[in-house]
Amino acid sequence: MKTITINIPDTVDFDDKEALMAIASRLYEKGKLSLGQAAELVGLSKRAFIEILGTYGVSVFNYPSSDLDRDVENAKSHNL
């Protein structure tokens, strides 16, 4: 695992947990981390991570609309 050191001015009210959550949520949103990896990075269960994602403006449903379209078409072809 990589270690990153970030210097944040003392005037910024931002603790370690909040910084990790911001980084993990963004990496999850960009598809760089899976849900499980992002939750692990922050030290949360998947469920807890999911519950907090919305406060960071990140959707749990994190896959391209083209995948959704393909899934819908696949379901239609199977009469689901």
TALIN-V52405 format. One record per residue. RES is the residue in one letter. PHI is phi in degrees with one decimal (* if undefined). Layout:
res={RES | RES}
phi={PHI | PHI}
This chain:
res={M | K | T | I | T | I | N | I | P | D | T | V | D | F | D | D | K | E | A | L | M | A | I | A | S | R | L | Y | E | K | G | K | L | S | L | G | Q | A | A | E | L | V | G | L | S | K | R | A | F | I | E | I | L | G | T | Y | G | V | S | V | F | N | Y | P | S | S | D | L | D | R | D | V | E | N | A | K | S | H | N | L}
phi={* | -80.5 | -116.2 | -124.4 | -110.7 | -122.8 | -95.4 | -113.8 | -55.5 | -60.3 | -75.8 | -90.6 | -86.0 | -150.9 | -90.3 | -58.5 | -63.2 | -66.5 | -64.2 | -62.6 | -65.4 | -62.8 | -68.5 | -62.8 | -66.4 | -68.6 | -65.2 | -66.1 | -59.7 | -82.0 | 80.3 | -82.0 | -126.7 | -75.2 | -58.9 | -64.1 | -65.0 | -64.7 | -62.7 | -63.6 | -56.7 | -86.5 | 83.9 | -118.4 | -72.6 | -58.4 | -60.8 | -63.7 | -62.3 | -59.0 | -63.5 | -88.0 | -50.9 | -58.6 | -69.1 | -102.1 | 72.6 | -114.3 | -84.2 | -67.3 | -82.4 | -114.4 | -147.0 | -59.9 | -61.8 | -62.0 | -66.5 | -62.8 | -58.6 | -64.8 | -64.0 | -63.2 | -62.3 | -63.1 | -64.6 | -62.2 | -69.6 | -104.4 | 54.3 | -92.3}
